[in-house]
Amino acid sequence: ERWRDHIRRFLRREGDPTCSGIFEALVLGEQGNVPDEVKESFGRTGITHLLAISGDHLGIVAFLSYSLLIWVLKRSEIVLLSTLVKKWAAGLTIPCVVLYTFVAGAGMSVVRATIMVVTFFLSILIDRERHLLHTLAVAAFLILFLSPPSLFDVSFQLSFAALLSILYLAPPLLREPKEEEPLLSQRPPWRRQLGQYVRLSFWATLAASVGTGPLVLFHFNRISPMGLVTNLFAIPWVGFLIVPLSLLASFLSFFFSDLARLLLQVNNVLCLGLLKVIGLFASVPFASLYLPTPSPAEIFLFYGLLFL
């Protein structure tokens, strides 16, 4: 809590008044200082989930930690020849994720996301990372074993509905005819990589939106068609720019205040740019729609048709 108090003071003192509340939400899990107009813009464009520390943020922190650890371990020939780098990186990533969980306040939604991420990395350690549906089922079992009322929590329902929809619906949509691989595998050109990212992100976002649509309507009576577009750039913008810079600046504020202040100033520019783009998309007519609450029978029939 002393660390959290220090980070909170640093973010409020050095951050832009409009952005400091967003930084607090991303680092500390506190949304109380996010301006109402910012919440409304995020809601209209379907990216409210970025303001709540959940599987998105834990996954991004885990991915960055895992990638950095693999890069560091591969610098040593002895390590490469004598150990399984992938497993060591997975094992060392777990403490990083747990530390972020405590810094983020260890709320129930954050703990649930941590259990899911840790379960995934444990599956790498026991050579079961390909069985993603099994990993998801184990994570759900552990969460409900520790906290049975989570079953009726909206964040639990939306998280698992989104993940299950992506795992079930996205692969058939992304399936391509097999091509003969060249003898020498070459890195595809950047335009093709960008196209693959856009295609993958679009279908994954569409699958998650369809899978969570009835639950979102049931709880909030609101859906955001614009989210299919805004999530394509907002998730990497927040996840791979604003979140890492916020975390790095918060960490460095304990030791190198000048460097931390400089990083947060850069983060202010990135955050203000994001808010301008989001505000532009939020002003588009029908970016967000209010619809009536579906009945349980309608929800059941929707998911039945989706499964078939």
N, C-alpha and C positions, 0 to 999 in steps of 0.2 A: 504493500500500500504506500510505503514511502517512495518507492520508485515511481508508482503511478502519480503521486502528488507532484513529484519533480517534473515528470513528463508533461502533466497537465499544465503546470505553470509555464513551462518552456513553450508549449504550443500556443497558449493564449498570448504570451508576451511577444513572440516572434512571428506568429502566423498572421496573415491577413484576417481582418475581422469577419469577412464572409467565409473564409476557408478554414479558420482555426477549428470551428465546430465540426467540419468534415474530417479534419485530421484527428480530432479526439474520437470521433465515431470509428475511424479506421484503425486506430492504434489502441485505444482504451475501451472501445465498445460502448461509449456514452454518446447518445444522440440528442441529449437535452439542449445543446447549444447550436444544433443545426437550424439555420433560419427556416421558417415555415415556407417561404417561397421556394427555397431550394428543395425541400421535401416534396412540395407540390410538383415541381418540374421533374423530379426523379420519378414521382408516381405516374405522371402523365406519359412519360416516355418508357415506362416499364423497367426501370433500373433501380427501384427502391432497394432491392436486395443487396446492392453494393454498399449501402450505408450501414447494414447490420453485419457484424462479424459472424460469418457462417462458413459453410463448406468452401465457398469461393475463396475467402481470404486464407483460411487454413491450408487449402490446397495450393494457393499461390506461394505462401510462405514455405510450405513443404517442398514444392517444386524448385524454388530458388535455392533453398538449403541443400537439397539433394543434388542439384546440378553443380553447385559450387563445391560440394564435398567430393563428387566424382572427379571434377577437374583438378582439385588439389591432390587427391590420392593418385591420380594418373601421372603426376609429375615424377613419381618414384618408380624406377624399374623394379626395385626389390618388392615393393608393394604389389605391383602388377603381376609379378611372377609367383608370389607366395600366397596371395589372398584373393578372394572374390570381391573386387572393388564395389560391385553393385550392392552386395549384401552389407558390406561395411558402411557404405554411404546411407543405405536404408536404416541401419541400426543407429547411426549417429544423427540422422535427421529427426528421429523420434524425440530426443531431449530438446531439440530446437523448437519443435511444434508444441511440446508441453510448456516450455518457458513462455512462448507467445500466448498460450492459453491463460497463464496466470497474469501476465501483463495486461491482457485484454479483460481481466476481471473474473474469468472463470464462471461466467453465467451459464445457465443450463443449455442454451442453444450453442454456446461456444464449446462446452464440454461434449455435447453430442457430436459436433463436427470433429472434435479432436479424436473421439473414439473411432469415428469412421476413417479418418486419415491414418491413425495409428494402426488400425486393423489392416488397412491396405498395405502399409509398409511391413507389418508382420507377415503378411501373405508373401511378400517378396523374400523374406528371410527363410520361409519354409517352402519356397518354390511353388507357390500357388497363385501368383499374381495374374495369371491368365483367366482365372475363374472369378470374374468380376461380380457376377450375380451371387455367387457363394459368399464373396467378401461382403457384399451389401447385406445379405441375409444375416451373416454373423454380426455385423455392426448393429443392425436393427435389434437382434436378440440381446446383445450386451446392453444397449441403451434401455430397452424395455425391462430388462432384468434389474438394472440399477434404478430406473425411474419409470414404473408402469404408467403413471398418468401422462407421460410424454406422448402416448398414442393419440391423445385428444388435443395435443398442442399443434397449433397451425403451422409453426415452423418445422416441426417434425414431419407432418403430413406433406408439406410442400417440398421439403428436401428429398424425401424418399420417392415421392411421386415424380419429381423432376429427374432424379438419377435413374429410376427404373424405366421411365419413358425413353431416356437417351439410350440406355443399354438395349432396350427392346425394339425401339422404332428406328433409331438412326442407322444401324448396320445395313438393313435392307435398302435404305434410301441411298447409302453411300457405296453400295456394291458396284464394282466395275468389272467389265470383262478382262480376263487376265491377258497380259501381253508378254511376249518373250523378252526376258531381261537380257540386256547386252552383256557381252563377256566381261567387259570392264564397267562396273557400276559407276555412273557419273552423277554428280549432284545436279538435280534439275535446276533450270534457270529460275531467277528470282520471281519472274512473272508467273511461272507455273506454281511456285511455292505459295505466292500470294493468292492465286486462284484457288489452290487447294485449301488454304486457310479460310478464305471467305466461304467456300462451299461447305466445308466441314462445320464451321461456326454457324452458318445459316441453318443447316439441317438439324444440328444439335439444339439450337435455340428454338426452332420450330417444334421439335419433338418435346422439349421441356415445356413449351407454352401450351401445346395441345394436351399433354399429360396432366398439367396442373390447372388447366382452364376451369373445369368444374369446381375444384376446391377454391380457387381464387374467387370465382363468382359467389360461391356459397358463403365465404367469410367476408368478402369486401364488396361484392356487387359491382366490380370494376375490372375491365381488362384493357390492355394497352397494345393494340396492333403495331404501334410504332416501335415497340420493344424488339421486333424482329430485325430492325435496322440499327437502333441505337446500341443494342448489346454487342454488335459486331465490333464497334470501335471503343465503346465505353469500358468493357471488361478489360481489354489489354491496356487501355489508357490508365485506368485506375489500378489494375492489378500489377502491371509491370513497370509503372512509372511512379504514380502517386503513393501507393502502399509501400514499395521498397524505400523510396526516399523519406517517407514519414518515419518508418521504422529505423532507418539508418541515422537520420537526424536525431531522433529521440535517444538512440543508444549513444551517439557521440556527444550529446549534450551533457553527459556525466563526466566526460574527459576533455573534449576539445570543443569548447562552446563556440568559438569563431567559425570553425568548419561546419558545425551543426547549424549555426545561424545561416551560413551561406547556402547549404543544401535546402533549408526550409524556404529561403527566398526563391530559389529555383522552383521548389514545389508550389509556392504561391502562384507563380506564373502559369504552371501546368494546370493547377486547379481552376484558376480564373478562366483560362482558355476552355477547359471542359465545360464550365458553367455557361459560358456564352453559346457553345455549340448545343448543349442540352436545352437551353432556353429557346434557341431557334427551332429545334425539333418539337418542343413542347407547344409552340405557338401554331403548329400545323392543325387545321381542323380535323376532328375525329381521331386525334392521336390517342385519346382515351375515351372509352365508352362505358356508360353505366347501364347495367342490365339487371333484370329481376333475379331473385334467388332461385336456383334450381332446386327441385324437390329431390329427396333421396332416391326415388325411383328413377328420375331422369339421370341422376349421376350414375346409378348402377347400369342403366341401359347404355349410357355414353361409353363407359369403360368396357362394357361387354362388346359393343360394336368395335371399339378400338382394338381390343384383344383379337377379335376375329379378323 
